[in-house]
Amino acid sequence: MGYRERRVEMIARAAAPYLEPGEQIRTGFMTVTGSGIITVPAETIVVTDRAILVVGRSGAQRLPRDFRFGKPTGLYHTFELDRTYKVHRQWFKEVVAADEALGASSADDGPAAGEH
């Protein structure tokens, strides 16, 4: 199993207990906390066909799909969802895929809510 497959499996494993029957994962990525050189994994953001899940150590929060993460740039991309999140550039392809998945079912393609 390659690196990308392990990442996909890790996201699926984190989200599995919180998925509704028949709900399908579209993509997901890890956020980090900390600053500078010292960062640690924080929450996993999972975009499904029904919701955005924020999965952390204490459980998951289910949010509506009416959000866009914005175009990631730099070393860390930040966005505001229920609070400020930071994503390392290794996950930027998944952030872009998340916006594409969210836009696929939305009639409104207004400005990105989380673009900084």
C-alpha positions in Angstrom: 0.0 0.0 0.0 1.4 3.4 -1.1 1.6 6.7 0.8 -1.6 8.1 -0.8 -3.6 4.9 -0.2 -2.5 5.0 3.5 -3.7 8.6 3.8 -7.1 7.8 2.2 -7.5 4.8 4.6 -6.5 7.0 7.6 -9.3 9.6 6.7 -11.8 6.8 6.1 -11.0 5.2 9.5 -11.3 8.5 11.4 -14.7 9.2 9.8 -16.3 5.7 9.8 -17.9 5.9 13.3 -19.6 9.2 12.5 -21.0 8.4 9.0 -24.7 8.0 8.6 -26.0 4.9 6.8 -25.2 5.2 3.1 -23.2 8.4 3.5 -20.1 8.5 1.3 -16.7 10.2 1.8 -15.7 12.5 -1.0 -12.3 13.6 0.4 -10.6 14.6 3.6 -7.5 16.1 5.1 -5.7 16.7 8.4 -5.3 20.0 10.2 -2.5 20.9 12.5 -2.1 23.0 15.6 0.9 24.8 16.9 3.2 27.3 15.3 6.6 27.4 13.6 8.5 24.2 13.6 6.4 22.6 16.3 3.1 21.4 15.0 1.0 18.4 15.8 -2.0 16.8 14.1 -5.3 18.2 15.3 -8.7 17.5 13.6 -9.5 15.6 10.5 -11.8 17.5 8.1 -14.0 15.0 6.0 -16.2 16.1 3.2 -19.1 13.7 2.5 -22.0 13.7 0.1 -24.1 15.1 3.0 -21.9 17.2 5.3 -18.6 18.4 6.4 -17.3 16.4 9.4 -14.8 17.8 11.9 -13.4 14.7 13.6 -11.3 15.2 16.7 -10.3 13.3 19.8 -13.5 14.0 21.6 -15.9 13.1 18.7 -17.2 14.7 15.6 -19.1 17.8 14.6 -21.4 17.7 11.6 -21.5 21.0 9.6 -23.5 21.9 6.5 -21.9 21.8 3.1 -22.4 25.5 2.4 -18.7 26.3 2.8 -15.6 26.7 0.7 -12.1 26.2 2.0 -10.5 28.6 -0.5 -7.4 28.3 -2.6 -4.5 27.0 -0.5 -1.2 28.9 -0.7 2.1 29.1 1.2 3.3 26.5 3.7 0.0 26.5 5.7 -3.4 27.4 4.5 -5.8 28.8 7.2 -9.6 29.0 7.1 -12.4 29.8 9.4 -15.1 27.1 9.8 -16.4 26.8 13.4 -12.9 28.2 14.4 -9.6 28.8 12.7 -7.9 25.8 11.2 -4.5 25.4 9.6 -3.6 22.8 6.9 0.0 21.9 5.9 0.7 22.1 2.1 1.1 18.3 1.9 -2.8 18.3 2.1 -3.4 21.1 -0.5 -4.6 18.7 -3.2 -7.2 17.4 -0.8 -8.3 20.9 0.1 -8.8 21.7 -3.6 -10.7 18.4 -4.0 -12.9 19.3 -1.0 -13.9 22.6 -2.6 -14.6 20.8 -5.9 -16.8 18.2 -4.1 -18.6 20.9 -2.2 -19.2 22.9 -5.4 -20.6 19.9 -7.2 -23.9 20.0 -5.4 -24.1 23.7 -4.9 -26.0 26.1 -7.2 -24.2 29.1 -5.6 -20.6 29.6 -6.6 -20.0 32.7 -4.7 -16.7 33.8 -3.1 -14.9 31.3 -1.0 -15.8 31.6 2.7 -12.4 30.6 4.0 -10.0 32.3 1.6 -7.3 34.2 3.3 
